[in-house]
Amino acid sequence: MNTNEIDGQIFPADPRVTAYAFGELEGAERELVEAAVKADPALQATVAELRAFGGQLTTVFADEPADAGSGDTGAGQAAAGGGGMLAKWSGFYYLAGGLAAAGLAVVVGLRTGGDDRPATVCVEAPVIMELVSGPAEDAPVGRAAAVSFAAASMPAEVEPEGFGGGEFRRAAAEPVAGFPLAVDTAGYETVRSYIDGGRLPPRETVRVGELVNHFTHSMAKAGGGGVFAAKLEAAAAPWAAGRRLVRITLTASEAVKGVEAEAVFNPARVSMYRLIGYEGRAGAGGVPAAEVAAGRTVTVLYEVVPATGAVSSAGELLTVKIRYKAVGGGAGGKQEFALVDRGASFAKADGEFRFTAAVAAWGMLLRESPHKGSATWERVIAWAEDGDGVDADGRRAEFIRLVRKSAELGGR
């Protein structure tokens, strides 16, 4: 089995995706990858980013003189397709594809032989490629040489301007992340009042966690005789190729107090993570204990950057741990729930998962979050319509209306 496939699903790290993006696949293999790309927004985003890089690469090489006797005709040979530089260097498919999934950068030395003018090509994460000039010696394939990689395109760990979504944290350094269970949903009413009043809300007033919890979520199934039931899911993040989106839904079966909840990430599977929508509140020991009423359901979302090479479903992605005290002074307890990521695409996630992702993406757009990735008003509407499911209270239809009006108001 291809290590970049699970149950037939093709991931962005698969070198065939890179080859497809640059027009280097033919026949049945091309048809296979093309079908996978059409069905998976994450693959579509990866292909678009790689093709954007190909176009910028063509521009850079077009400005460089051809090497004497190399047979290189500049832009035509540097372009990704048509048997150019990338076709000669087949290892590029494995490097670019794998690093795309890991969110890393690719650094390619541009050998120009005399002109030390630097040339830079930047493509938005998860793939950023930089071309730098240098000596012409020991270049293995024309001008392309000295390939290395770095974490230059890893998500920023500093929270910009104090808002925009929770900052990314490294799982190896901080595997334990507390998350809140006392969630106010008044933020949704605030956003709606601004939009219905004819203008977008000030971005600092948009609280993504409150938007997500405004909507009714399926109650998690009880298990193990504990106070809490949990529903944990993971699928591709629709706005960031190569990343995973995790939804944690907890439901209390009896009024409890002193509740503390945390996600413990497995560094073997997770490089970085961020809690979506709780600005400044992600981190061990940073979330106060809460009282949770019987029947209360709370949903939180994490965006995850997989660890390099973590393409199999072996081992848990994270474990949710809950500690609580009984309201009447009786014995408290603790529960644990593990999540194994089976590699599901966003398209194969359940409708509620897709709708919840749409709500989070809307919030990130309203906040002008640096983490919004490829999300747009149009994509949010498409994700919501595809996953709206049962809408007994009409809230989901109202949400789609508000997103359409957000787009009409001009965005940011």
C-alpha positions as CSV (number, residue, x, y, z in Angstrom):
1,M,0.0,0.0,0.0
2,N,1.2,3.5,-0.7
3,T,2.1,5.0,2.7
4,N,0.2,8.2,1.7
5,E,-3.1,6.3,1.3
6,I,-5.4,5.0,4.0
7,D,-8.4,2.9,2.8
8,G,-7.8,4.2,-0.7
9,Q,-7.8,7.9,0.2
10,I,-5.0,10.0,-1.2
11,F,-3.3,12.6,1.0
12,P,-1.5,15.8,0.0
13,A,1.8,14.2,0.9
14,D,1.5,11.7,-1.9
15,P,4.1,12.5,-4.6
16,R,1.5,11.7,-7.3
17,V,-0.4,14.8,-6.2
18,T,2.6,16.9,-6.9
19,A,3.2,15.2,-10.2
20,Y,-0.5,15.7,-11.1
21,A,-0.3,19.4,-10.3
22,F,2.6,19.8,-12.7
23,G,1.1,17.7,-15.5
24,E,3.4,14.8,-15.2
25,L,0.8,12.0,-14.8
26,E,-0.8,10.1,-17.5
27,G,-3.4,7.3,-18.1
28,A,-5.1,5.5,-15.2
29,E,-2.9,7.0,-12.6
30,R,-3.8,10.5,-13.6
31,E,-7.5,9.6,-13.6
32,L,-7.2,8.2,-10.1
33,V,-5.6,11.3,-8.7
34,E,-7.9,13.6,-10.6
35,A,-10.9,11.9,-9.1
36,A,-9.4,12.2,-5.6
37,V,-8.7,15.9,-6.1
38,K,-12.2,16.6,-7.3
39,A,-13.6,15.0,-4.2
40,D,-11.3,16.5,-1.6
41,P,-10.9,20.3,-0.9
42,A,-7.6,19.7,0.9
43,L,-6.1,18.2,-2.3
44,Q,-7.6,21.0,-4.4
45,A,-5.9,23.5,-2.2
46,T,-2.6,21.7,-2.4
47,V,-2.8,21.4,-6.2
48,A,-3.6,25.1,-6.5
49,E,-0.6,26.1,-4.3
50,L,1.8,23.9,-6.2
51,R,0.6,25.3,-9.5
52,A,1.0,28.8,-8.2
53,F,4.6,28.0,-7.3
54,G,5.1,26.5,-10.8
55,G,4.0,29.8,-12.3
56,Q,6.3,31.8,-10.1
57,L,9.1,29.5,-10.7
58,T,8.7,30.0,-14.5
59,T,8.9,33.8,-14.0
60,V,12.1,33.6,-11.9
61,F,13.9,31.2,-14.4
62,A,12.7,33.3,-17.3
63,D,14.8,36.2,-16.0
64,E,18.0,34.0,-15.7
65,P,20.4,33.4,-18.6
66,A,20.6,29.8,-19.9
67,D,23.6,27.8,-18.9
68,A,26.0,27.2,-21.8
69,G,25.6,23.8,-23.3
70,S,22.9,22.8,-20.9
71,G,20.1,22.7,-23.5
72,D,18.0,24.7,-21.0
73,T,15.7,27.2,-22.8
74,G,14.8,29.2,-19.7
75,A,11.1,29.5,-18.8
76,G,10.0,26.6,-21.0
77,Q,12.4,24.2,-19.2
78,A,11.9,25.7,-15.8
79,A,8.1,25.4,-16.0
80,A,6.7,22.5,-14.1
81,G,5.2,20.6,-17.0
82,G,6.4,19.4,-20.4
83,G,9.4,17.4,-19.2
84,G,11.1,20.5,-17.6
85,M,13.3,20.7,-14.5
86,L,10.9,19.0,-12.2
87,A,10.4,16.1,-14.5
88,K,14.2,15.5,-14.5
89,W,14.3,15.8,-10.8
90,S,11.7,13.2,-9.8
91,G,12.7,13.4,-6.1
92,F,11.0,16.8,-6.0
93,Y,7.6,15.1,-6.0
94,Y,8.4,13.2,-2.8
95,L,10.0,16.2,-1.1
96,A,7.4,18.8,-2.0
97,G,4.5,16.5,-1.4
98,G,5.7,15.3,2.0
99,L,6.6,18.8,3.2
100,A,3.3,20.1,2.0
101,A,1.5,17.7,4.4
102,A,3.9,18.6,7.2
103,G,3.6,22.3,6.7
104,L,7.3,22.8,6.1
105,A,9.3,24.9,3.7
106,V,11.4,23.9,0.7
107,V,14.6,25.8,0.0
108,V,16.0,25.3,-3.5
109,G,19.5,26.7,-4.4
110,L,19.4,28.6,-7.7
111,R,22.8,28.2,-9.4
112,T,23.3,31.2,-11.7
113,G,27.1,31.2,-12.1
114,G,28.2,34.8,-11.5
115,D,25.1,36.8,-10.6
116,D,24.7,36.8,-6.8
117,R,21.3,38.6,-7.0
118,P,18.8,36.7,-4.8
119,A,15.5,35.7,-6.3
120,T,12.7,34.7,-4.0
121,V,9.5,32.8,-4.7
122,C,6.9,32.6,-1.9
123,V,3.8,30.6,-2.0
124,E,1.4,30.7,1.0
125,A,1.7,27.9,3.6
126,P,1.7,24.9,3.7
127,V,4.3,25.0,0.9
128,I,6.8,27.9,0.7
129,M,9.6,27.7,-1.7
130,E,12.6,30.1,-1.8
131,L,15.1,30.3,-4.6
132,V,18.5,31.8,-3.7
133,S,21.4,32.4,-6.0
134,G,24.8,31.0,-5.5
135,P,27.9,29.5,-7.2
136,A,27.3,27.4,-10.3
137,E,29.5,24.5,-9.0
138,D,28.1,21.1,-8.1
139,A,24.5,21.7,-9.4
140,P,23.1,18.2,-10.1
141,V,20.3,19.3,-12.4
142,G,20.8,22.5,-14.3
143,R,20.2,25.4,-12.0
144,A,18.4,23.4,-9.3
145,A,20.5,22.2,-6.4
146,A,21.2,22.2,-2.7
147,V,17.8,21.2,-1.6
148,S,17.0,21.4,2.1
149,F,14.0,22.1,4.3
150,A,13.2,24.2,7.3
151,A,10.2,25.1,9.5
152,A,9.9,28.6,7.9
153,S,6.3,28.1,7.0
154,M,5.2,26.5,10.2
155,P,2.4,28.5,11.8
156,A,3.3,31.4,14.0
157,E,3.4,30.7,17.7
158,V,2.9,34.4,18.5
159,E,-0.7,35.7,18.7
160,P,-0.9,38.7,16.3
161,E,-2.5,41.8,17.8
162,G,-3.9,39.8,20.7
163,F,-6.7,38.3,18.6
164,G,-7.3,36.3,15.4
165,G,-7.6,32.8,17.0
166,G,-5.6,30.9,19.5
167,E,-1.9,30.7,18.8
168,F,-0.2,27.5,17.7
169,R,1.7,25.5,20.3
170,R,4.3,22.8,19.9
171,A,3.1,19.4,21.1
172,A,6.5,18.3,22.1
173,A,6.9,21.2,24.5
174,E,3.3,21.6,25.6
175,P,1.4,18.4,25.1
176,V,-1.3,19.3,27.6
177,A,-3.9,22.0,26.7
178,G,-6.8,23.0,28.9
179,F,-10.0,24.1,27.2
180,P,-13.1,25.8,28.6
181,L,-16.4,24.2,29.2
182,A,-18.2,27.4,30.4
183,V,-19.2,28.8,27.0
184,D,-21.3,31.9,26.6
185,T,-23.2,32.1,23.2
186,A,-24.1,35.8,23.4
187,G,-21.3,36.6,20.9
188,Y,-23.5,35.2,18.1
189,E,-26.2,37.7,18.9
190,T,-23.7,40.5,18.8
191,V,-22.4,39.5,15.4
192,R,-25.9,39.1,14.0
193,S,-27.0,42.5,15.2
194,Y,-24.1,44.2,13.5
195,I,-24.6,42.4,10.2
196,D,-28.4,43.0,10.2
197,G,-27.6,46.6,11.0
198,G,-25.7,46.9,7.7
199,R,-22.0,46.6,8.8
200,L,-19.6,43.9,9.8
201,P,-18.8,43.6,13.5
202,P,-15.5,45.0,14.9
203,R,-13.2,42.0,14.6
204,E,-12.3,42.0,18.3
205,T,-16.0,41.4,19.2
206,V,-16.1,38.1,17.2
207,R,-15.7,35.1,19.5
208,V,-15.5,32.0,17.3
209,G,-16.1,29.6,20.2
210,E,-19.3,31.4,21.0
211,L,-20.4,31.2,17.3
212,V,-19.8,27.5,17.2
213,N,-21.7,26.8,20.4
214,H,-24.7,28.9,19.3
215,F,-25.8,25.9,17.3
216,T,-27.3,22.6,18.5
217,H,-24.9,19.8,18.4
218,S,-25.7,16.1,18.6
219,M,-25.3,14.9,22.2
220,A,-22.4,12.6,22.6
221,K,-23.2,9.0,23.5
222,A,-22.7,8.0,27.1
223,G,-20.1,5.5,27.8
224,G,-18.4,3.9,30.8
225,G,-20.9,5.0,33.4
226,G,-19.3,8.3,33.9
227,V,-20.8,11.8,34.2
228,F,-19.6,12.9,30.7
229,A,-20.1,11.4,27.3
230,A,-17.8,12.4,24.4
231,K,-17.8,12.5,20.7
232,L,-14.4,13.0,19.1
233,E,-13.8,13.4,15.4
234,A,-11.0,14.3,13.1
235,A,-10.9,15.2,9.3
236,A,-9.0,17.4,6.9
237,A,-9.1,21.1,7.7
238,P,-10.8,22.6,4.7
239,W,-9.0,25.9,4.9
240,A,-5.4,24.5,5.2
241,A,-4.0,21.7,3.1
242,G,-2.2,19.0,5.1
243,R,-3.7,20.0,8.4
244,R,-6.3,18.2,10.5
245,L,-9.4,19.6,12.2
246,V,-10.5,18.0,15.5
247,R,-14.0,18.4,17.0
248,I,-14.6,17.5,20.6
249,T,-18.2,17.5,21.9
250,L,-18.9,16.8,25.6
251,T,-22.3,16.2,27.2
252,A,-22.9,16.2,30.9
253,S,-25.5,13.7,32.2
254,E,-25.9,15.3,35.7
255,A,-25.1,18.6,37.3
256,V,-21.4,18.6,38.2
257,K,-19.0,21.3,39.5
258,G,-15.3,22.0,39.5
259,V,-14.9,20.5,36.0
260,E,-11.6,20.7,34.3
261,A,-11.0,19.5,30.8
262,E,-7.8,19.1,28.8
263,A,-6.6,17.6,25.6
264,V,-3.3,15.7,25.8
265,F,-1.6,15.6,22.4
266,N,0.6,12.8,21.2
267,P,3.9,14.4,19.9
268,A,4.5,11.4,17.7
269,R,1.3,12.3,15.7
270,V,1.1,16.1,16.3
271,S,3.7,18.7,15.6
272,M,1.6,21.8,16.5
273,Y,-2.0,22.5,17.5
274,R,-4.2,25.5,18.3
275,L,-7.5,25.8,20.1
276,I,-9.8,27.7,17.7
277,G,-11.8,30.6,19.1
278,Y,-10.7,31.0,22.7
279,E,-8.1,33.8,22.4
280,G,-5.5,33.7,25.1
281,R,-7.1,30.8,26.9
282,A,-5.3,27.8,25.4
283,G,-2.8,26.2,27.6
284,A,-2.3,24.0,30.7
285,G,-3.5,25.6,33.9
286,G,-5.0,28.6,32.0
287,V,-8.7,27.6,32.1
288,P,-10.7,27.9,35.4
289,A,-12.8,25.0,36.6
290,A,-16.5,25.3,35.6
291,E,-19.9,24.1,36.7
292,V,-21.7,22.2,34.0
293,A,-25.4,21.6,34.1
294,A,-27.0,18.3,33.2
295,G,-27.7,18.0,29.5
296,R,-25.2,20.8,28.6
297,T,-23.3,20.1,25.5
298,V,-20.1,22.0,24.6
299,T,-18.0,21.8,21.4
300,V,-14.4,22.8,20.9
301,L,-12.3,22.7,17.8
302,Y,-8.5,22.2,17.4
303,E,-6.5,22.7,14.3
304,V,-3.6,20.3,14.1
305,V,-0.3,20.2,12.1
306,P,0.6,16.5,11.9
307,A,4.1,15.4,12.8
308,T,6.4,14.8,9.9
309,G,5.8,11.3,8.6
310,A,2.7,10.7,10.6
311,V,0.6,9.4,7.8
312,S,-0.7,6.2,9.3
313,S,-3.6,5.8,11.8
314,A,-1.5,4.0,14.4
315,G,-1.7,5.5,17.8
316,E,-4.0,8.1,19.3
317,L,-3.9,11.7,18.1
318,L,-4.9,13.0,21.4
319,T,-6.7,12.0,24.7
320,V,-9.3,14.2,26.4
321,K,-9.1,14.0,30.2
322,I,-11.9,15.3,32.5
323,R,-11.8,15.8,36.2
324,Y,-14.9,16.9,38.2
325,K,-16.5,17.1,41.7
326,A,-20.1,16.1,42.5
327,V,-22.5,18.9,43.2
328,G,-23.9,17.4,46.4
329,G,-20.5,16.9,47.9
330,G,-20.2,13.3,46.9
331,A,-17.2,11.7,45.3
332,G,-15.9,13.3,42.2
333,G,-14.3,11.4,39.3
334,K,-12.3,11.5,36.2
335,Q,-12.7,10.2,32.6
336,E,-10.6,9.8,29.5
337,F,-11.5,9.6,25.9
338,A,-8.9,8.8,23.1
339,L,-9.1,9.9,19.5
340,V,-7.4,7.9,16.7
341,D,-7.3,9.9,13.5
342,R,-8.3,7.6,10.6
343,G,-7.3,10.1,8.0
344,A,-10.8,11.1,6.8
345,S,-11.1,13.8,4.2
346,F,-13.3,16.8,4.8
347,A,-15.7,15.6,2.2
348,K,-16.2,12.3,4.1
349,A,-16.7,13.9,7.5
350,D,-20.3,14.0,8.8
351,G,-22.6,16.9,8.0
352,E,-22.5,18.3,11.5
353,F,-18.7,18.4,11.4
354,R,-18.7,20.2,8.0
355,F,-21.2,22.7,9.2
356,T,-19.3,23.4,12.4
357,A,-16.1,24.0,10.4
358,A,-18.1,26.5,8.2
359,V,-19.1,28.4,11.3
360,A,-15.5,28.5,12.6
361,A,-14.2,29.7,9.2
362,W,-16.9,32.4,9.1
363,G,-15.6,33.6,12.5
364,M,-12.0,33.6,11.3
365,L,-13.0,35.7,8.2
366,L,-14.8,38.2,10.4
367,R,-11.8,38.5,12.6
368,E,-9.4,38.7,9.7
369,S,-7.6,35.8,11.3
370,P,-4.1,35.0,10.0
371,H,-5.2,31.3,10.3
372,K,-8.1,31.6,7.9
373,G,-6.0,30.0,5.1
374,S,-8.0,29.4,1.9
375,A,-11.4,30.1,3.5
376,T,-13.6,32.6,1.6
377,W,-17.2,33.7,2.1
378,E,-18.2,31.5,-0.9
379,R,-16.5,28.4,0.5
380,V,-18.0,28.9,3.9
381,I,-21.5,29.0,2.3
382,A,-20.7,25.9,0.3
383,W,-19.4,24.0,3.4
384,A,-22.5,25.0,5.4
385,E,-25.0,24.1,2.6
386,D,-23.3,20.8,2.2
387,G,-23.4,20.0,5.9
388,D,-26.5,21.8,7.2
389,G,-28.4,18.6,8.0
390,V,-31.5,18.7,10.1
391,D,-32.5,22.4,10.9
392,A,-35.4,22.1,13.2
393,D,-34.9,25.5,14.8
394,G,-33.9,27.4,11.6
395,R,-30.6,28.5,13.0
396,R,-28.5,26.9,10.2
397,A,-30.6,28.6,7.5
398,E,-30.1,31.9,9.3
399,F,-26.4,31.3,9.5
400,I,-26.2,30.9,5.7
401,R,-28.2,34.1,5.3
402,L,-25.7,36.0,7.6
403,V,-22.7,34.7,5.7
404,R,-24.2,35.8,2.4
405,K,-24.9,39.2,3.9
406,S,-21.3,39.3,5.2
407,A,-20.1,38.8,1.7
408,E,-22.4,41.6,0.4
409,L,-21.0,44.0,3.0
410,G,-17.7,43.7,1.3
411,G,-15.7,41.5,3.6
412,R,-12.5,43.0,5.0
